[in-house]
Amino acid sequence: YKIDSILVIIAHEITHFYYFDKWKKTFPNSDPKTFEGPHIIWHLSEIIAPIILANPKIQKLLNKLDTGYKEHGKIKINKRNIIEHFDLLYKNFDKKKDFGEFLKEAYKEIMEYKKELNEI
């Protein structure tokens, strides 16, 4: 791997630490087993990581986008793939609110696509 690809992988994995830390604070009764694939909470973490890493401030450091899982890119919602769909949800989220509030919205939304995600 080239160094820029390695940095994206490292950043992606670090993003999971932030995501799951915030998840546990937002949903304290969550079963840690759901933090691994193929659970829906894990899928959401994989969908959100590329969205967070696309932030312009982070891109100044990475200078390369995280494209996420190809399987997620195949799931279409209103003519967008699921990552683009959640990216739009995130862009429309009031950033003055706590990230945990976004997780609540995103969780409700992703539950509508549980069947499609369980098929990958």
C-alpha positions as CSV (number, residue, x, y, z in Angstrom):
1,Y,0.0,0.0,0.0
2,K,1.0,3.6,-0.6
3,I,1.3,5.8,2.5
4,D,-1.8,7.9,1.5
5,S,-3.9,4.7,1.4
6,I,-2.5,3.6,4.8
7,L,-3.3,6.9,6.3
8,V,-6.9,6.7,5.1
9,I,-7.2,3.2,6.6
10,I,-5.8,4.4,9.9
11,A,-8.1,7.4,10.0
12,H,-11.1,5.2,9.1
13,E,-10.4,2.8,12.0
14,I,-9.8,5.7,14.4
15,T,-13.2,7.1,13.3
16,H,-14.8,3.9,14.6
17,F,-13.4,4.6,18.1
18,Y,-15.1,8.0,18.1
19,Y,-18.3,6.5,16.6
20,F,-18.6,3.7,19.1
21,D,-17.6,5.8,22.1
22,K,-20.4,8.3,21.2
23,W,-22.8,5.4,20.4
24,K,-22.3,3.9,23.9
25,K,-22.9,7.3,25.5
26,T,-26.0,7.9,23.4
27,F,-27.4,4.3,23.7
28,P,-25.9,3.1,27.0
29,N,-27.8,-0.2,26.9
30,S,-26.4,-1.3,23.6
31,D,-25.0,-4.8,23.4
32,P,-21.3,-4.6,22.4
33,K,-21.9,-7.6,20.1
34,T,-23.8,-5.3,17.8
35,F,-20.6,-3.3,17.2
36,E,-19.3,-6.1,14.9
37,G,-20.5,-7.1,11.5
38,P,-23.1,-8.0,10.3
39,H,-25.1,-6.0,12.8
40,I,-26.9,-2.8,11.7
41,I,-25.0,-0.6,14.2
42,W,-21.7,-1.9,12.6
43,H,-23.1,-1.2,9.1
44,L,-23.9,2.4,10.2
45,S,-20.4,2.9,11.5
46,E,-19.0,1.8,8.1
47,I,-21.3,4.1,6.3
48,I,-20.5,7.1,8.5
49,A,-16.7,6.8,8.5
50,P,-16.2,7.9,4.9
51,I,-18.7,10.8,5.5
52,I,-16.7,12.1,8.5
53,L,-13.4,11.6,6.7
54,A,-14.7,13.7,3.8
55,N,-14.7,16.8,6.1
56,P,-12.5,19.5,4.4
57,K,-10.4,19.9,7.6
58,I,-9.6,16.2,7.6
59,Q,-9.0,16.1,3.9
60,K,-6.3,18.7,4.3
61,L,-4.4,16.0,6.3
62,L,-5.4,12.9,4.3
63,N,-5.7,14.4,0.8
64,K,-7.5,11.2,-0.2
65,L,-11.2,10.2,0.2
66,D,-12.3,7.0,2.0
67,T,-14.6,5.3,-0.4
68,G,-16.1,2.9,2.1
69,Y,-17.3,-0.6,1.4
70,K,-18.2,-1.4,-2.2
71,E,-21.2,-3.4,-1.0
72,H,-22.7,-0.3,0.7
73,G,-22.2,1.6,-2.6
74,K,-24.5,-0.9,-4.3
75,I,-27.5,-0.2,-2.1
76,K,-29.6,2.5,-3.7
77,I,-32.0,4.9,-1.9
78,N,-33.7,7.5,-4.1
79,K,-31.2,7.2,-6.9
80,R,-28.2,7.6,-4.5
81,N,-26.1,4.9,-2.9
82,I,-26.6,4.5,0.8
83,I,-23.4,6.4,1.7
84,E,-24.5,9.4,-0.4
85,H,-27.9,9.2,1.3
86,F,-26.4,9.3,4.8
87,D,-24.0,12.0,3.7
88,L,-27.0,14.2,2.7
89,L,-28.6,13.4,6.1
90,Y,-25.4,14.5,7.8
91,K,-25.0,17.6,5.7
92,N,-28.6,18.6,6.7
93,F,-28.0,17.9,10.4
94,D,-27.6,20.9,12.6
95,K,-23.9,20.8,13.6
96,K,-24.6,22.9,16.7
97,K,-26.3,19.8,18.1
98,D,-24.4,17.0,19.7
99,F,-23.2,14.2,17.4
100,G,-25.3,11.8,19.5
101,E,-28.4,13.4,18.1
102,F,-27.2,12.7,14.6
103,L,-26.7,9.1,15.6
104,K,-30.3,8.9,16.8
105,E,-31.6,10.2,13.5
106,A,-29.2,8.0,11.5
107,Y,-30.2,4.9,13.5
108,K,-33.9,5.5,12.8
109,E,-33.1,6.0,9.1
110,I,-30.9,2.9,8.7
111,M,-33.4,0.6,10.3
112,E,-35.5,1.2,7.2
113,Y,-32.8,-0.5,5.2
114,K,-32.0,-3.4,7.5
115,K,-33.3,-6.0,5.0
116,E,-31.0,-4.7,2.2
117,L,-28.0,-4.5,4.5
118,N,-28.6,-8.0,5.8
119,E,-28.4,-9.3,2.2
120,I,-24.8,-8.1,1.7
